């Protein structure tokens, strides 16, 4: 409409967005951009990349926020850069978004209430449980360890994920193979996979 004169908000917004995209640092420095691409695909996080650029005293460098913005921009999404990040999120989580509330253990299950005889390692039959996370390439798989506090006898259990039902189910199965006199108590950390009580009466 050549005869129409005035301000058009949508058109102005599109022009401004186009200018910002062209003026972005990673668009103006293709060598830096390709270097960052290679590191992301090698498993580096934006925080690690930004820190390495400072450590290497690079002449041109960017902060982690600039890298994240490019990863989730239209150009970055075309290259599927989000897939190489640790969380594999297609959409970026808001920087100041509310984090999910972690389940809290019952106050009665606090380690502060553990009998003193367990803390002093006087009697055999008291255990400690702890999960060991594996490298990212193994996915959600992990190993749960059970260690007897005096003898240091250790039981390792492989788990496909960290869900409470799977982890506690395997632990209960392992502990039931021991005589009652050898399994008086188990102390866990505050991980969400240990929020369920372990029943070993049978």
MOPE-V843864 format. One record per residue. N is the residue number from 0. RES is the residue in one small letter. SS is DSSP state (H for helix, E for strand, C for the rest). NEAR is the number of other C-alpha atoms within 10 Angstrom. D_LAST is the distance of its C-alpha to the last C-alpha in Angstrom with 1 decimal. Layout:
BEGIN
n-><N,N>
res-><RES,RES>
ss-><SS,SS>
near-><NEAR,NEAR>
d_last-><D_LAST,D_LAST>
END
This chain:
BEGIN
n-><0,1,2,3,4,5,6,7,8,9,10,11,12,13,14,15,16,17,18,19,20,21,22,23,24,25,26,27,28,29,30,31,32,33,34,35,36,37,38,39,40,41,42,43,44,45,46,47,48,49,50,51,52,53,54,55,56,57,58,59,60,61,62,63,64,65,66,67,68,69,70,71,72,73,74,75,76,77,78,79,80,81,82,83,84,85,86,87,88,89,90,91,92,93,94,95,96,97,98,99,100,101,102,103,104,105,106,107,108,109,110,111,112,113,114,115,116,117,118,119,120,121,122,123,124,125,126,127,128,129,130,131,132,133,134,135,136,137,138,139,140,141,142,143,144,145,146,147,148,149,150,151,152,153,154,155,156,157,158,159,160,161,162,163,164,165,166,167,168,169,170,171,172,173,174,175,176,177,178,179,180,181,182,183,184,185,186,187,188,189,190,191,192,193,194,195,196,197,198,199,200,201>
res-><x,x,x,x,x,x,x,x,x,x,x,x,x,x,x,x,x,x,x,x,x,x,x,x,x,x,x,x,x,x,x,x,x,x,x,x,x,x,x,x,x,x,x,x,x,x,x,x,x,x,x,x,x,x,x,x,x,x,x,x,x,x,x,x,x,x,x,x,x,x,x,x,x,x,x,x,x,x,x,x,x,x,x,x,x,x,x,x,x,x,x,x,x,x,x,x,x,x,x,x,x,x,x,x,x,x,x,x,x,x,x,x,x,x,x,x,x,x,x,x,x,x,x,x,x,x,x,x,x,x,x,x,x,x,x,x,x,x,x,x,x,x,x,x,x,x,x,x,x,x,x,x,x,x,x,x,x,x,x,x,x,x,x,x,x,x,x,x,x,x,x,x,x,x,x,x,x,x,x,x,x,x,x,x,x,x,x,x,x,x,x,x,x,x,x,x,x,x,x,x,x,x>
ss-><C,C,C,C,C,C,C,C,H,H,H,H,H,H,H,H,H,H,H,H,H,H,H,C,H,H,H,H,C,H,H,H,H,H,H,H,H,H,H,H,H,C,C,C,C,H,H,H,H,H,H,H,H,H,H,C,C,C,C,C,C,C,C,H,H,H,H,H,H,H,H,C,C,H,H,H,H,H,C,C,H,H,H,H,C,C,C,C,C,C,C,C,C,C,C,C,C,C,C,C,C,C,C,C,C,C,H,H,H,C,H,H,H,C,C,H,H,H,H,C,C,C,C,C,C,E,E,E,E,E,E,E,E,C,C,H,H,H,C,C,C,E,E,E,E,E,E,E,C,C,C,C,C,E,E,E,E,E,E,C,C,C,C,H,H,H,H,H,H,H,H,H,H,H,H,C,C,C,C,H,H,H,C,C,E,E,E,E,C,C,C,H,H,H,C,C,C,C,C,C,C,C>
near-><4,4,5,6,7,6,8,8,9,9,10,11,11,11,12,11,12,11,11,11,17,11,11,12,18,20,14,12,12,11,11,16,17,12,11,21,18,11,15,22,15,11,13,17,19,21,13,14,20,19,16,13,16,14,9,9,10,11,7,11,20,19,15,15,13,15,23,18,12,20,25,18,13,12,13,16,15,11,11,16,21,22,15,18,19,12,10,12,13,14,9,13,10,8,7,6,7,8,8,6,6,9,11,10,15,8,9,9,13,13,13,10,9,13,9,10,10,19,13,10,14,12,14,16,20,22,23,16,18,18,21,11,15,12,9,11,7,10,11,14,16,19,17,19,17,22,18,20,21,15,13,12,10,14,14,16,15,14,16,13,16,20,14,16,14,13,22,20,13,15,21,16,11,14,18,14,10,11,10,13,9,15,17,14,15,17,19,18,15,15,15,14,19,21,18,12,10,14,12,14,7,6>
d_last-><82.7,85.4,87.3,84.3,84.3,81.5,78.1,75.2,71.8,69.8,72.3,72.4,68.7,68.6,71.3,69.6,66.3,68.2,69.9,66.7,65.1,68.2,68.3,64.7,64.6,62.5,65.0,67.9,66.5,65.4,64.8,62.4,60.7,60.2,58.9,56.3,55.3,54.8,52.6,50.5,50.0,49.1,46.1,48.0,47.3,50.3,49.6,49.8,52.9,54.7,53.9,55.1,58.4,59.0,58.1,60.4,63.2,63.7,67.0,65.3,61.8,59.6,56.7,53.2,54.0,56.9,54.7,52.1,54.9,56.3,53.0,52.5,56.2,57.7,58.7,55.3,53.5,55.8,54.6,50.9,50.6,47.7,45.5,45.9,44.7,41.2,40.0,41.8,43.0,45.8,46.7,47.0,44.9,47.3,48.0,47.4,44.8,41.9,38.8,35.5,33.8,30.6,27.6,27.4,24.3,23.8,26.0,23.2,21.5,24.8,25.0,27.6,25.1,23.1,23.5,26.6,24.9,22.9,26.2,28.1,25.8,25.8,22.3,20.3,16.7,17.8,18.0,20.2,19.9,23.1,24.4,27.5,29.8,32.0,35.6,36.8,37.6,33.9,33.4,30.1,28.2,26.7,24.6,21.7,21.6,19.1,21.1,20.2,22.9,24.4,24.3,24.6,22.3,22.0,19.8,21.6,20.3,23.0,22.8,25.4,25.5,24.3,22.7,19.7,17.7,18.5,18.2,14.9,13.4,14.6,13.5,9.8,10.3,12.3,10.3,7.2,10.2,11.1,10.7,9.4,13.2,13.9,12.0,13.2,14.6,15.9,19.3,20.6,24.1,25.3,25.2,24.6,21.8,19.7,20.5,17.1,14.3,11.4,8.0,5.6,3.8,0.0>
END
